[in-house]
Amino acid sequence: MAKKIWYSSPLKFFWDELYGKQKKFTPEMSEEQIFNILRHNFLSRPYALGESSETIDLMLSGLQLWKEDSKGDFLHIFFLEKQLRDFLEKTPLSDLDGIRRYLYENGINKKVVYFKTNSQSNCVIYNFGLHIPYETNGYAFSLSLDENDTMELYFSHGNNNGRHSDKFYADLNKKSDKKSLIFSKMFRLAINTIAYMKCFPECVSEGVPRISYDRDEDRSERNITFQLSEKITDSEDSQRSKIPHFRKGFFRALRSDYYTHKKGEIIYVTETMVKGKAKTVSKSKDIEDFDNRTNKKAKKQKR
């Protein structure tokens, strides 16, 4: 019997815990009305234990993504293999400027309100969710570019959510505490997913994959599926230093006028040897003959 295929759901907490519970109390209300009630409750009620203006701001950001999802405007991306998620989480970020330009070209202009600072800004927004096979919680991301060209990421994964900008990404990578590791991993996953979609269009198809166990993955009409490209491989982490070392692959946008026909495209730069030469040696089909010749030569030398 074939194994049942099911996928994680982005914004599961907001659909189940917030919308689901409110819908039971007010079944006659529309999603828009429920959104207004939930938003009003967050803004008007006293802080609960452990809450702050920052945590409320994060919840409101997630609630805004839920509203977009309830209207069918949220982009849902299905990964056919978990390995693709793992690969994108680990792939270094070396060309944020290329992604920034892609967001300007493909994002949506919106006015974003920040509850924490009581301010608003005109931004370019790119929102999407990730479905991972055989996992409960999916990922929801909102990437924004503000008027100062700062790239900011909001993420929601299960009960966890957070926000940080590209200005602090380098500092996050230097830290080893649990929160910093999660934030840097989320930033790489979001950015590299966009780069992957641009770099390997042949691995992207419209619609949802075959699902044996339905978990309401088709709420939105905007669904695409990602396959794992044969051009990418994962490798062991290696420390960077001044001595020759192995560097993992990364995504890069072609900006030079040298690339007449490919300027502006995002490519994947494969792993390579830095500050040194490298050769790859594999086992020869004629290795047995080589062993025989080597043994005969060794016997002659002993004589």
C-alpha positions, 0 to 999 in steps of 0.5 A, a space after each residue: 500500500 502506497 504511503 499517504 502524502 500530506 503537507 504542512 500548513 503555513 499559518 496553522 496557528 492563526 487558522 486553528 487557534 485564532 480564527 477557528 476558536 472565534 468562528 465557533 463563537 461567531 459562526 455567522 461572521 465572515 472572515 473579514 469580520 472575524 479579522 476585525 474582531 481579532 485585530 481589535 482584541 489585540 489592540 485593546 486588551 491589556 497585555 497578557 503574561 509575557 506579552 509586549 508591544 513587540 509580541 503584539 506587533 508580531 501577532 498582528 503581522 501574522 494576522 495580516 498574512 492570515 487575512 491575505 490567505 483567507 482571501 485567496 491572495 497568499 502564494 503557497 509553495 509546495 516542496 516535493 522533498 524535505 531535502 530542498 528545505 534543508 538545502 536552502 536553509 544552509 546555503 550561504 547568502 552572498 548577494 542580497 542586492 540581487 534579491 532586493 532588485 527582484 523584490 522591487 520588480 515582483 513585489 507589491 507596493 503597500 503601506 505597512 503600519 507598525 504597531 510597536 513604533 506607531 508609524 507607517 511606511 511605504 514598502 514593497 512586499 513579497 509574501 508566501 508560505 512553504 508546505 513541507 511534506 510529512 510535517 505539521 507546521 509550514 512556514 509563512 514569510 513576508 519580505 518587505 523593502 522600506 523607503 530606506 532600502 532596508 530588507 526586513 523579514 517577518 516569519 511564522 512557523 508554528 507558534 514561533 514568529 519573529 522579525 529582523 532585517 538584513 542589517 543584522 543578518 551578519 551579526 546573527 551569523 556570528 552568534 550561536 544562541 538558539 534564537 539567533 540560529 533560528 532567525 538566521 536559518 529563517 532568513 536564508 530559507 526565505 531569501 534562497 527560496 526566492 532565488 531558487 524559484 528565479 534560478 531554476 524555473 524548470 523545477 517550478 510548476 503551477 498547482 498543488 502536488 498529489 496529496 493523499 491526506 487533505 489538510 486544507 492545502 488548497 485554500 488559495 488559488 495561488 499554488 506552485 510546486 518546487 522540485 529539487 534541481 539536479 544542479 544543487 547538492 548539499 555538502 559538509 560545512 567548512 570553516 572559511 580561512 586564509 588557507 585553501 578551503 572548500 566553499 559551498 554553493 550560493 545564489 548570485 545575480 548577474 549584474 555586469 554588462 559583460 552578461 549581455 543576454 543574461 544580465 539580471 538573471 539569478 544563477 547558482 554558483 556551484 561549490 568550489 575550492 577557494 585559494 587552491 587547486 582541486 582534483 576529484 579522483 574516482 575509482 577506475 573500472 580498470 583498477 584491478 588491472 592497476 593493482 595487478 601491475 603494481 603488485 608485479 612491479 613490487 615483486 620484481 623490486 624485492 628480487 
